[in-house]
C-alpha cells in the first residue's frame, strides 16, 4: 500500500499596500519576519518618510520613494505620513527588533537615542547619514588680532556603527567609530578668500570693518558648499561696501540697497552699537521678571509685547514698581504724565526714538507665519543702547544669526524653571476635575462646550479664548486666580504670558485646526501650554495630562511631545513685511499708483537677502489692497497702505464691507461716517454678535488713532465696548449653555 506524501502548504506572502513591492523584499527574509517589520514600522529607525527626501507638497512627493526602489510599508492616513524602507535595510530592521523589541518603553528609548545622534551632529537625509563638523579658522585682520570664524560642514559617514548604536545604545563605541573631526576640505581656499575680502574692506574703511566681521561670521554659520559660501561672503562684502561708500551721501536708502540690505534700512538702530542679551528659558523660569527688573533701572525704555493683554500687564508691572509708563497698542495711545517708558504691542515698535533699554518678549514668535515679521522688525530695528530679547531655547540660533547679519553679537543668559512639569499617569474624567485645573481646547466652540459641561455639574468656570477682548480675558483670569472660579477652560491663549495659578494642564485634544486642516500640535506648542502648570509661588508642583474624552492616542502623543525638545523650522529665513519706505520707493520708481501693484512688486520681485530673509505672508494684505484701490482709490497711496494693515476680520464679509464703506467715505468727504454697530448691538445681544461687534470696535479705534478727525465717535465706541465686555462676562458667568445658543435673552428695554 502506497502512503500519499503530504503536499507542501504554500507560505503566505507578506501583506503590502503596494503588491508589486513584494519583488523588492530581500531574498532570505521570510513572510513572517517581513510582517514583523511592517507592524513595527512606527518604531524602527530604518523606516523613512517622504519628507526625508523631498520638501512637503513637492511634486511627486509620494511617488519619489517608489521610483528609488523603496518598499511602501504603510500608506499615508490623515496627518500621518506614509512609511517606507530600503530593501537593504530590512535585515538590519530585523536585527534591531531582535535587540530592542517593541515594548511600551521602546518609543522613549528611540527618542533618547535620536537625541544622542543629533547631539553628535548626525542626520539622515535621502537615505544617507552625514555628520556636522565645525572647523575654526582665523582670518587675518590688518592692524588687529585675527578674527575667529567657525565653518560648519557636513561629511558623509558610514552607517554601520550608527545602526549598531540604534541597537545597543553604546555611545562610546559610536564616537570611537566616528573618530575625531577633520578640517574643512576647502579650509585654505576659504581662509584666503575671506582674508582678501577683509583686506579690501580695511582699505576702504578701517573704522567700519568691525561691522563687517560679524556679518561674515553669520554667513559662515550656515553649512554650505565652499563655492556657495565664498560667493555669499562676497555678496555680504559688496553690500557692506555699498553701504559704507554711500551712507554719508544718501538721504534715504536707494531701492537697490533696500533690496539687498534690510538691516541697513534702520540707520538709527545701526548707529546705536547695541548691547544685546538673550534671556532664555522655559515658561515659569523667571526670565520676564528679570527683564522688567533691568528695564525699571534704566532712564528710559520700551517693553514690546506680543498681545495687547500683555502690553496692559507690562504697563501695570512698571506702575507697580513706581515707574510712570505709557501704553501704546494698535487701538490706543494712553500717555502717562512724566513717563519715560512705554509698554506697547510689538507691531507698534518705534524705530525712530532711541531708548536706553528695550525688551522684546516671546521672540520665538519670529517663527509665526502671520506675525513673525513684527519680531524681525523689532529685533533688527529698535534703537536701544541695550536690547533684551526674551525667547525659548530653540529660537537662539536663528536670533543669533539675525543679529550677526546686523553686524552685532549677543550674550545669552539662561534661566531654569523653578519646578518641572510631570506627566499624569492616566487620563482625567470631567467629573474628576480639581480646583486649579486648566482644560485646554483649540476652538471657541469646544471651549464653550466644555464650559457648559463643567458648569452643569455646579463647578464655577473661567473661560479664555482668542475672540474674547483682553479686558474680559483679564477679568476671567482674575476670577480663576482669586479662587472665585475653580476650573479654567481655555484655548492656547493661556500659553503666552498670563500669570495663572494652574496646578494641572489637561488637554482635551492634541490636534488643532490651523486654517488649512487639522494637524497635531508640535513640540513648541505643547511645551508652551504644559509649561503653565505649577506656577512658582502658587503650587509646589505642576502636572500635564489629557481628558478621558480626548482621542485614544492623546496620552501617548503628549508623552512623546513632552520628551522632545522644540526645534526651529528647517531652512528658516526671518520674515519681512513692507513698510512705508518700501511702498514709497517702489511707487516712485515704477510710477505706480495702485497699492496692489506696489505690494505685488514687493512680494514677487523684492529679494532682500536670500540667505537670511524672506517676504512675510501677505495674502490678506494683498486682498485688502485690491479692494481699497477700487473703493478708496482717491486716497493717497500711503493712506491706503495704512488701511491695508488694519486688523480686519476678513472671515466676516459684513465687517469687510463696512470697513470699505468707511474708507470710501474717508476718500470722498474726509469722514468715515457713523459705524452701524453703535446702533445694532448691546450687552444683551447674542454672544457671537457681541464678539463680532467688539472686533469692529477695535478696528474703528485702530483707524481713529491713525486718521485723527476722520473717524471720531470715540467716547461712544469706548462706552459700547465697556457695555459689551460686561455683557460677555454676564453670559460667561451665567448658568445657561453657550455652545449651542443661537439667541440670547434680550434686555426688556433694549431696542438694538
GUNUNU-338756 format. One record per residue (C-alpha): x negated, y, z negated. Coordinates in nm, 3 decimals. Last residue first. Layout:
BEGIN
> X,Y,Z
...
***
This chain:
BEGIN
> 3.094,9.731,-1.937
> 3.408,9.847,-2.116
> 3.321,9.720,-2.464
> 3.570,9.783,-2.743
> 3.655,9.420,-2.812
> 3.290,9.317,-2.794
> 3.256,9.046,-2.536
> 3.214,8.680,-2.617
> 2.953,8.524,-2.393
> 3.029,8.368,-2.055
> 2.827,8.094,-1.886
> 2.702,7.907,-2.193
> 2.532,7.582,-2.104
> 2.204,7.643,-2.289
> 2.345,7.888,-2.543
> 2.539,7.679,-2.795
> 2.719,7.894,-3.056
> 2.568,7.908,-3.403
> 2.427,8.259,-3.391
> 2.064,8.358,-3.446
> 1.979,8.352,-3.076
> 2.302,8.534,-2.987
> 2.251,8.814,-3.238
> 1.886,8.847,-3.142
> 1.983,8.881,-2.776
> 2.236,9.152,-2.859
> 1.986,9.339,-3.075
> 1.741,9.343,-2.783
> 2.024,9.462,-2.557
> 2.103,9.753,-2.789
> 1.736,9.853,-2.812
> 1.709,9.836,-2.433
> 2.022,10.044,-2.395
> 1.878,10.316,-2.619
> 1.546,10.311,-2.432
> 1.728,10.339,-2.099
> 1.946,10.624,-2.224
> 1.642,10.811,-2.355
> 1.456,10.758,-2.026
> 1.734,10.883,-1.799
> 1.444,11.014,-1.583
> 1.345,10.860,-1.248
> 1.181,11.114,-1.017
> 1.061,11.372,-1.269
> 0.743,11.184,-1.352
> 0.658,10.915,-1.093
> 0.412,10.675,-1.259
> 0.568,10.651,-1.605
> 0.916,10.658,-1.450
> 0.825,10.356,-1.236
> 0.727,10.142,-1.535
> 1.033,10.269,-1.727
> 1.264,10.156,-1.445
> 1.092,9.816,-1.414
> 1.116,9.753,-1.789
> 1.484,9.847,-1.788
> 1.542,9.612,-1.491
> 1.375,9.329,-1.683
> 1.605,9.410,-1.975
> 1.906,9.395,-1.743
> 1.807,9.045,-1.627
> 1.772,8.926,-1.988
> 2.110,9.077,-2.078
> 2.269,8.909,-1.777
> 2.121,8.571,-1.880
> 2.258,8.610,-2.234
> 2.611,8.706,-2.126
> 2.714,9.056,-2.224
> 2.778,9.167,-2.581
> 2.472,9.395,-2.605
> 2.578,9.592,-2.300
> 2.566,9.563,-1.922
> 2.738,9.743,-1.631
> 2.699,10.118,-1.688
> 2.328,10.163,-1.766
> 2.253,9.868,-1.537
> 2.358,10.077,-1.238
> 2.048,10.296,-1.250
> 2.122,10.665,-1.190
> 1.947,10.827,-0.897
> 1.591,10.776,-0.777
> 1.526,11.144,-0.721
> 1.293,11.315,-0.469
> 1.564,11.352,-0.210
> 1.496,11.114,0.076
> 1.186,10.922,-0.035
> 1.289,10.896,-0.401
> 1.638,10.787,-0.300
> 1.488,10.514,-0.081
> 1.259,10.404,-0.366
> 1.560,10.374,-0.599
> 1.754,10.186,-0.333
> 1.456,9.951,-0.290
> 1.466,9.875,-0.664
> 1.841,9.813,-0.638
> 1.779,9.567,-0.352
> 1.505,9.382,-0.541
> 1.721,9.351,-0.855
> 2.015,9.215,-0.656
> 1.787,8.965,-0.478
> 1.666,8.812,-0.801
> 1.357,8.592,-0.751
> 1.150,8.905,-0.669
> 1.164,9.015,-1.032
> 0.983,9.344,-0.969
> 0.686,9.435,-1.187
> 0.570,9.731,-0.970
> 0.253,9.694,-0.761
> 0.432,9.761,-0.430
> 0.574,10.085,-0.572
> 0.223,10.216,-0.638
> 0.124,10.128,-0.280
> 0.432,10.311,-0.154
> 0.316,10.621,-0.342
> -0.034,10.600,-0.190
> 0.113,10.565,0.162
> 0.313,10.884,0.118
> 0.690,10.836,0.102
> 0.879,10.873,0.428
> 0.860,10.496,0.487
> 1.097,10.437,0.196
> 1.331,10.156,0.307
> 1.141,10.020,0.607
> 0.782,10.054,0.482
> 0.909,9.955,0.137
> 1.039,9.622,0.268
> 0.703,9.539,0.427
> 0.516,9.640,0.114
> 0.745,9.429,-0.106
> 0.662,9.115,0.095
> 0.288,9.196,0.088
> 0.295,9.250,-0.289
> 0.469,8.916,-0.346
> 0.219,8.731,-0.125
> -0.084,8.896,-0.287
> -0.283,8.603,-0.426
> -0.623,8.754,-0.502
> -0.890,8.803,-0.234
> -1.204,8.608,-0.317
> -1.529,8.697,-0.487
> -1.855,8.518,-0.577
> -2.023,8.363,-0.274
> -1.807,8.538,-0.016
> -1.891,8.881,-0.146
> -1.614,9.118,-0.042
> -1.488,8.998,0.293
> -1.186,9.211,0.380
> -1.043,9.072,0.700
> -0.720,8.889,0.633
> -0.617,9.012,0.288
> -0.745,9.369,0.307
> -0.630,9.406,0.668
> -0.287,9.277,0.569
> -0.277,9.533,0.289
> -0.318,9.812,0.545
> -0.060,9.662,0.782
> 0.195,9.615,0.507
> 0.139,9.973,0.390
> 0.228,10.121,0.729
> 0.048,10.445,0.818
> -0.272,10.317,0.979
> -0.534,10.549,1.128
> -0.766,10.246,1.119
> -1.047,10.410,0.920
> -0.821,10.640,0.725
> -0.581,10.360,0.631
> -0.864,10.124,0.534
> -1.024,10.388,0.311
> -0.701,10.495,0.142
> -0.587,10.141,0.069
> -0.929,10.036,-0.061
> -0.956,10.342,-0.283
> -0.609,10.287,-0.423
> -0.698,9.940,-0.541
> -0.685,9.607,-0.365
> -0.689,9.286,-0.570
> -0.999,9.078,-0.645
> -1.013,8.716,-0.757
> -1.341,8.581,-0.900
> -1.452,8.279,-0.699
> -1.423,7.928,-0.840
> -1.569,7.638,-0.642
> -1.412,7.388,-0.882
> -1.170,7.535,-1.134
> -1.318,7.585,-1.482
> -1.306,7.288,-1.712
> -1.115,7.208,-2.030
> -1.276,6.941,-2.250
> -1.106,6.605,-2.253
> -1.003,6.427,-2.571
> -0.694,6.647,-2.608
> -0.590,6.558,-2.252
> -0.617,6.183,-2.311
> -0.421,6.193,-2.637
> -0.151,6.408,-2.478
> -0.121,6.164,-2.185
> -0.084,5.868,-2.422
> 0.190,6.043,-2.618
> 0.369,6.158,-2.302
> 0.378,5.820,-2.123
> 0.734,5.737,-2.224
> 0.865,6.082,-2.120
> 0.958,6.306,-2.412
> 1.271,6.230,-2.620
> 1.056,6.090,-2.902
> 0.902,6.431,-2.946
> 0.529,6.460,-2.891
> 0.225,6.522,-3.109
> -0.017,6.782,-3.243
> -0.124,6.830,-3.604
> -0.284,7.103,-3.813
> -0.448,7.104,-4.153
> -0.489,7.329,-4.458
> -0.195,7.543,-4.353
> -0.134,7.920,-4.375
> -0.477,8.079,-4.426
> -0.614,7.921,-4.110
> -0.334,7.836,-3.864
> -0.297,7.459,-3.854
> -0.134,7.417,-3.512
> -0.186,7.690,-3.252
> -0.464,7.483,-3.095
> -0.201,7.249,-2.950
> -0.096,7.528,-2.710
> -0.443,7.636,-2.592
> -0.580,7.280,-2.589
> -0.284,7.155,-2.383
> -0.307,7.441,-2.134
> -0.685,7.403,-2.093
> -0.661,7.028,-2.040
> -0.403,7.048,-1.763
> -0.029,7.007,-1.797
> 0.113,6.753,-1.556
> 0.291,6.883,-1.249
> 0.646,6.958,-1.136
> 0.671,7.149,-0.811
> 0.591,7.475,-0.635
> 0.664,7.746,-0.892
> 0.458,7.573,-1.162
> 0.726,7.340,-1.302
> 0.595,7.176,-1.617
> 0.484,6.835,-1.740
> 0.377,6.700,-2.079
> 0.725,6.700,-2.230
> 0.896,6.787,-2.559
> 0.554,6.870,-2.702
> 0.533,6.895,-3.080
> 0.296,7.142,-3.247
> 0.273,7.072,-3.621
> 0.173,7.309,-3.902
> 0.258,7.643,-3.740
> 0.209,7.959,-3.945
> 0.219,8.197,-3.642
> -0.017,8.468,-3.517
> 0.088,8.506,-3.152
> -0.226,8.539,-2.939
> -0.158,8.318,-2.643
> -0.031,7.964,-2.671
> 0.305,8.071,-2.811
> 0.418,8.170,-2.459
> 0.377,7.800,-2.372
> 0.753,7.778,-2.420
> 0.910,7.795,-2.761
> 1.127,7.629,-3.022
> 1.025,7.730,-3.375
> 1.167,7.548,-3.677
> 1.226,7.664,-4.035
> 1.385,8.005,-3.983
> 1.388,8.265,-4.261
> 1.049,8.121,-4.359
> 0.871,8.457,-4.326
> 0.656,8.340,-4.034
> 0.957,8.198,-3.848
> 1.161,8.516,-3.884
> 0.852,8.723,-3.791
> 0.802,8.520,-3.473
> 1.167,8.578,-3.378
> 1.124,8.950,-3.440
> 0.810,8.961,-3.225
> 0.969,8.766,-2.944
> 1.262,9.010,-2.958
> 1.035,9.316,-2.930
> 0.828,9.150,-2.658
> 1.134,9.105,-2.433
> 1.258,8.748,-2.391
> 1.218,8.604,-2.041
> 0.894,8.430,-2.138
> 1.026,8.215,-2.418
> 1.038,8.231,-2.798
> 1.317,8.091,-3.017
> 1.348,8.077,-3.395
> 1.567,7.808,-3.550
> 1.769,7.769,-3.870
> 1.846,7.397,-3.923
> 2.214,7.307,-3.956
> 2.201,6.995,-3.743
> 2.366,7.183,-3.456
> 2.077,7.431,-3.477
> 1.837,7.155,-3.371
> 2.044,7.051,-3.068
> 2.119,7.410,-2.961
> 1.754,7.515,-2.987
> 1.652,7.211,-2.785
> 1.893,7.307,-2.508
> 1.780,7.671,-2.530
> 1.414,7.574,-2.485
> 1.502,7.332,-2.204
> 1.695,7.600,-2.013
> 1.421,7.861,-2.061
> 1.165,7.624,-1.917
> 0.844,7.466,-2.039
> 0.922,7.309,-2.375
> 0.729,7.324,-2.703
> 0.864,7.237,-3.048
> 0.690,7.423,-3.332
> 0.714,7.265,-3.677
> 0.665,7.474,-3.992
> 0.960,7.323,-4.178
> 0.991,6.961,-4.074
> 1.151,6.783,-3.780
> 1.274,6.430,-3.847
> 1.621,6.481,-3.692
> 1.456,6.572,-3.361
> 1.257,6.247,-3.364
> 0.878,6.252,-3.377
> 0.650,6.041,-3.157
> 0.378,5.830,-3.326
> 0.026,5.858,-3.471
> 0.014,6.239,-3.477
> -0.306,6.373,-3.322
> -0.520,6.587,-3.549
> -0.606,6.952,-3.485
> -0.932,7.061,-3.644
> -0.955,7.331,-3.907
> -1.162,7.651,-3.934
> -1.238,7.658,-3.561
> -1.598,7.741,-3.484
> -1.705,8.070,-3.329
> -1.979,8.120,-3.070
> -2.160,8.444,-2.993
> -2.292,8.452,-2.637
> -2.532,8.718,-2.512
> -2.486,8.886,-2.178
> -2.679,8.986,-1.868
> -2.602,9.253,-1.612
> -2.674,9.325,-1.244
> -2.304,9.323,-1.155
> -2.350,8.987,-0.979
> -2.501,8.869,-1.308
> -2.185,8.975,-1.489
> -1.979,8.756,-1.255
> -2.226,8.469,-1.306
> -2.197,8.496,-1.684
> -1.818,8.512,-1.654
> -1.804,8.192,-1.448
> -2.043,8.011,-1.684
> -1.850,8.119,-1.999
> -1.496,8.025,-1.890
> -1.513,7.669,-2.025
> -1.594,7.795,-2.375
> -1.276,7.997,-2.413
> -1.284,8.377,-2.397
> -1.317,8.707,-2.579
> -1.530,8.959,-2.388
> -1.692,9.236,-2.591
> -1.835,9.526,-2.387
> -2.069,9.778,-2.546
> -2.154,10.106,-2.375
> -1.816,10.085,-2.207
> -1.718,10.183,-1.853
> -1.466,9.905,-1.775
> -1.525,9.798,-1.414
> -1.662,9.446,-1.377
> -1.498,9.277,-1.674
> -1.178,9.480,-1.635
> -1.150,9.427,-1.259
> -1.215,9.053,-1.275
> -0.970,9.031,-1.567
> -0.699,9.209,-1.363
> -0.772,8.988,-1.058
> -0.678,8.679,-1.263
> -0.312,8.782,-1.259
> -0.144,8.556,-1.000
> -0.375,8.255,-0.976
> -0.493,8.256,-1.337
> -0.865,8.168,-1.355
> -0.952,8.514,-1.490
> -0.715,8.416,-1.771
> -1.025,8.269,-1.937
> -1.077,8.631,-2.045
> -0.824,8.600,-2.328
> -0.912,8.949,-2.463
> -1.132,9.222,-2.316
> -1.268,9.444,-2.595
> -1.420,9.784,-2.514
> -1.673,9.966,-2.731
> -1.838,10.309,-2.690
> -1.595,10.449,-2.439
> -1.630,10.592,-2.086
> -1.307,10.714,-1.920
> -1.300,10.645,-1.544
> -1.229,10.271,-1.508
> -0.927,10.286,-1.737
> -0.767,9.948,-1.793
> -0.391,9.948,-1.739
> -0.382,9.597,-1.586
> -0.528,9.453,-1.907
> -0.243,9.577,-2.125
> -0.340,9.856,-2.357
> -0.461,9.940,-2.706
> -0.623,10.283,-2.708
> -0.878,10.437,-2.941
> -0.992,10.794,-3.001
> -0.661,10.892,-3.162
> -0.612,11.239,-3.310
> -0.236,11.212,-3.287
> -0.128,10.883,-3.134
> -0.037,10.866,-2.765
> 0.250,10.636,-2.664
> 0.233,10.570,-2.290
> 0.498,10.321,-2.189
> 0.603,10.090,-1.904
> 0.284,9.928,-1.779
> 0.127,9.950,-2.121
> -0.063,10.219,-2.309
> -0.055,10.244,-2.688
> -0.261,10.499,-2.885
> -0.469,10.416,-3.191
> -0.543,10.600,-3.515
> -0.768,10.380,-3.730
> -0.660,10.317,-4.090
> -0.725,9.943,-4.075
> -0.351,9.877,-4.045
> -0.346,10.125,-3.754
> -0.601,9.916,-3.567
> -0.411,9.592,-3.620
> -0.084,9.764,-3.521
> -0.232,9.879,-3.188
> -0.354,9.526,-3.122
> -0.010,9.380,-3.203
> 0.153,9.618,-2.954
> -0.111,9.525,-2.694
> -0.044,9.161,-2.782
> 0.327,9.197,-2.704
> 0.247,9.387,-2.384
> 0.050,9.084,-2.270
> -0.308,9.002,-2.163
> -0.463,9.262,-2.395
> -0.735,9.521,-2.334
> -0.857,9.687,-2.656
> -1.026,10.023,-2.599
> -1.287,10.229,-2.779
> -1.400,10.536,-2.966
> -1.645,10.614,-3.249
> -1.701,10.244,-3.304
> -1.657,10.057,-3.635
> -1.296,9.962,-3.558
> -1.407,9.779,-3.244
> -1.653,9.562,-3.441
> -1.385,9.442,-3.684
> -1.144,9.400,-3.392
> -1.388,9.163,-3.220
> -1.438,8.963,-3.540
> -1.062,8.913,-3.578
> -1.040,8.802,-3.212
> -1.316,8.543,-3.262
> -1.165,8.400,-3.580
> -1.159,8.033,-3.470
> -0.779,8.000,-3.453
> -0.778,7.916,-3.080
> -1.109,7.773,-2.953
> -1.434,7.968,-2.938
> -1.640,8.226,-2.753
> -1.703,8.592,-2.824
> -1.905,8.695,-2.516
> -2.133,8.993,-2.569
> -2.218,9.260,-2.309
> -2.444,9.561,-2.358
> -2.362,9.800,-2.074
> -2.619,9.998,-1.877
> -2.345,10.265,-1.843
> -2.420,10.372,-1.483
> -2.272,10.054,-1.335
> -1.947,10.114,-1.525
> -1.926,10.471,-1.398
> -2.011,10.364,-1.041
> -1.716,10.126,-1.000
> -1.725,10.044,-0.625
> -2.066,9.889,-0.698
> -1.903,9.578,-0.843
> -1.725,9.508,-0.509
> -2.040,9.501,-0.297
> -1.979,9.367,0.054
> -1.656,9.505,0.195
> -1.677,9.806,-0.032
> -2.023,9.885,0.107
> -1.898,9.872,0.466
> -1.593,10.079,0.378
> -1.817,10.359,0.262
> -1.837,10.440,-0.107
> -1.725,10.786,-0.202
> -1.936,11.098,-0.245
> -2.228,10.910,-0.091
> -2.556,11.099,-0.091
> -2.725,10.974,-0.406
> -2.597,10.617,-0.376
> -2.704,10.580,-0.013
> -3.054,10.430,-0.039
> -2.988,10.239,-0.359
> -2.658,10.091,-0.248
> -2.789,9.977,0.088
> -3.092,9.827,-0.079
> -2.872,9.633,-0.322
> -2.654,9.510,-0.038
> -2.959,9.402,0.161
> -3.112,9.235,-0.146
> -2.798,9.033,-0.206
> -2.785,8.943,0.165
> -3.145,8.821,0.146
> -3.056,8.616,-0.159
> -2.773,8.451,0.038
> -3.009,8.368,0.327
> -3.261,8.219,0.083
> -2.992,8.008,-0.082
> -2.846,7.882,0.246
> -3.192,7.782,0.370
> -3.271,7.610,0.039
> -2.942,7.421,0.021
> -2.703,7.506,-0.259
> -2.661,7.469,-0.634
> -2.526,7.803,-0.766
> -2.743,7.978,-1.025
> -2.969,8.117,-0.750
> -2.714,8.386,-0.666
> -2.689,8.486,-1.031
> -3.069,8.509,-1.057
> -3.084,8.732,-0.750
> -2.823,8.958,-0.905
> -3.009,8.953,-1.239
> -3.325,9.077,-1.057
> -3.160,9.354,-0.857
> -3.052,9.580,-1.146
> -3.405,9.598,-1.292
> -3.538,9.699,-0.950
> -3.361,10.036,-0.978
> -3.663,10.222,-1.118
> -3.911,10.060,-0.880
> -3.712,10.190,-0.582
> -3.807,10.116,-0.220
> -4.148,9.955,-0.276
> -4.002,9.753,-0.560
> -3.730,9.625,-0.329
> -3.983,9.502,-0.071
> -4.188,9.336,-0.343
> -3.878,9.171,-0.488
> -3.763,9.041,-0.149
> -4.111,8.909,-0.069
> -4.133,8.735,-0.407
> -3.791,8.578,-0.346
> -3.909,8.429,-0.015
> -4.239,8.302,-0.156
> -4.061,8.144,-0.453
> -3.803,7.981,-0.224
> -4.071,7.837,0.009
> -4.273,7.702,-0.284
> -3.977,7.532,-0.450
> -3.833,7.365,-0.141
> -3.813,7.015,-0.294
> -3.708,7.162,-0.631
> -3.936,7.008,-0.889
> -3.857,6.661,-1.024
> -3.668,6.562,-1.335
> -3.786,6.281,-1.553
> -3.669,5.926,-1.508
> -3.325,5.808,-1.402
> -3.390,5.455,-1.522
> -3.512,5.577,-1.861
> -3.208,5.801,-1.892
> -2.979,5.508,-1.816
> -3.156,5.282,-2.065
> -3.122,5.547,-2.336
> -2.754,5.596,-2.253
> -2.669,5.229,-2.309
> -2.289,5.239,-2.267
> -2.278,4.871,-2.164
> -2.053,4.855,-1.859
> -2.039,5.218,-1.744
> -2.413,5.229,-1.813
> -2.473,4.936,-1.577
> -2.272,5.117,-1.310
> -2.504,5.414,-1.356
> -2.817,5.198,-1.351
> -2.721,5.063,-1.005
> -2.602,5.397,-0.857
> -2.937,5.501,-0.712
> -2.965,5.878,-0.718
> -2.905,6.161,-0.469
> -3.062,6.489,-0.569
> -2.879,6.805,-0.665
> -3.021,7.149,-0.721
> -3.027,7.417,-0.988
> -3.300,7.682,-0.945
> -3.357,7.881,-1.265
> -3.529,8.216,-1.218
> -3.794,8.358,-1.450
> -3.919,8.714,-1.371
> -4.297,8.758,-1.382
> -4.421,9.032,-1.615
> -4.423,9.380,-1.467
> -4.644,9.604,-1.249
> -4.520,9.432,-0.934
> -4.281,9.145,-1.011
> -4.395,8.788,-0.934
> -4.110,8.534,-0.942
> -4.144,8.258,-1.196
> -3.977,7.924,-1.130
> -3.751,7.715,-1.349
> -3.636,7.389,-1.187
> -3.299,7.254,-1.287
> -3.161,6.914,-1.191
> -2.805,6.805,-1.113
> -2.790,6.436,-1.029
> -2.600,6.294,-0.733
> -2.391,5.981,-0.710
> -2.241,5.870,-0.378
> -1.890,5.761,-0.276
> -1.772,6.097,-0.144
> -1.866,6.265,-0.470
> -1.987,6.110,-0.794
> -2.147,6.349,-1.038
> -2.440,6.306,-1.275
> -2.568,6.617,-1.452
> -2.675,6.429,-1.764
> -2.396,6.595,-1.962
> -2.153,6.477,-1.693
> -2.270,6.120,-1.736
> -2.219,6.145,-2.113
> -1.870,6.294,-2.063
> -1.781,6.002,-1.834
> -1.897,5.767,-2.108
> -1.666,5.934,-2.360
> -1.372,5.932,-2.117
> -1.437,5.561,-2.049
> -1.427,5.484,-2.420
> -1.101,5.678,-2.462
> -0.945,5.470,-2.181
> -1.086,5.145,-2.320
> -0.932,5.180,-2.666
> -0.600,5.011,-2.581
> -0.771,4.703,-2.432
> -0.857,4.657,-2.065
> -1.186,4.465,-2.081
> -1.532,4.617,-2.118
> -1.782,4.351,-2.006
> -1.563,4.121,-1.796
> -1.376,4.421,-1.656
> -1.705,4.586,-1.556
> -1.826,4.267,-1.389
> -1.501,4.262,-1.193
> -1.549,4.625,-1.090
> -1.905,4.547,-0.982
> -1.776,4.263,-0.763
> -1.523,4.507,-0.605
> -1.784,4.779,-0.548
> -1.896,4.664,-0.203
> -1.534,4.677,-0.080
> -1.510,5.049,-0.165
> -1.211,5.114,-0.390
> -0.896,5.322,-0.359
> -0.635,5.490,-0.580
> -0.349,5.715,-0.466
> -0.281,6.028,-0.667
> -0.024,6.052,-0.950
> 0.187,6.369,-0.929
> 0.478,6.184,-0.772
> 0.353,5.843,-0.657
> 0.039,5.796,-0.447
> -0.013,5.437,-0.335
> -0.217,5.192,-0.540
> -0.508,4.968,-0.444
> -0.596,5.103,-0.098
> -0.920,4.939,0.018
> -1.194,5.161,0.163
> -1.309,5.134,0.525
> -1.403,5.499,0.585
> -1.099,5.543,0.810
> -0.874,5.437,0.522
> -1.044,5.691,0.300
> -0.956,5.971,0.543
> -0.593,5.864,0.587
> -0.483,6.009,0.253
> -0.610,6.366,0.306
> -0.570,6.361,0.686
> -0.556,6.739,0.699
> -0.666,6.891,0.365
> -0.388,6.917,0.106
> -0.634,6.851,-0.179
> -1.001,6.911,-0.085
> -1.163,6.599,0.054
> -1.380,6.309,-0.067
> -1.338,6.295,-0.445
> -0.984,6.433,-0.398
> -0.895,6.111,-0.210
> -0.922,5.908,-0.531
> -1.182,5.654,-0.647
> -1.199,5.322,-0.827
> -1.545,5.215,-0.947
> -1.481,5.391,-1.278
> -1.204,5.139,-1.352
> -0.925,5.224,-1.596
> -0.645,5.335,-1.359
> -0.728,5.048,-1.120
> -0.671,4.783,-1.389
> -0.389,4.608,-1.200
> -0.577,4.616,-0.869
> -0.898,4.484,-1.019
> -0.725,4.194,-1.193
> -0.539,4.120,-0.867
> -0.880,4.092,-0.699
> -0.981,3.829,-0.951
> -0.666,3.623,-0.893
> -0.699,3.649,-0.515
> -1.055,3.515,-0.544
> -1.356,3.729,-0.454
> -1.603,3.510,-0.264
> -1.575,3.704,0.059
> -1.524,4.075,-0.001
> -1.171,4.215,0.042
> -1.172,4.415,0.366
> -0.953,4.169,0.557
> -0.685,4.218,0.295
> -0.676,4.585,0.399
> -0.428,4.491,0.672
> -0.166,4.436,0.400
> -0.159,4.806,0.295
> 0.014,4.830,-0.045
> -0.184,4.520,-0.149
> -0.078,4.195,-0.316
> -0.364,3.946,-0.319
> -0.300,3.629,-0.121
> -0.166,3.321,-0.293
> -0.381,3.008,-0.263
> -0.231,2.744,-0.036
> -0.142,2.424,-0.223
> -0.364,2.141,-0.091
> -0.159,1.841,0.016
> -0.158,1.541,-0.213
> -0.302,1.229,-0.056
> -0.046,0.956,0.024
> -0.107,0.620,-0.150
> -0.141,0.340,0.101
> 0.000,0.000,0.000
***
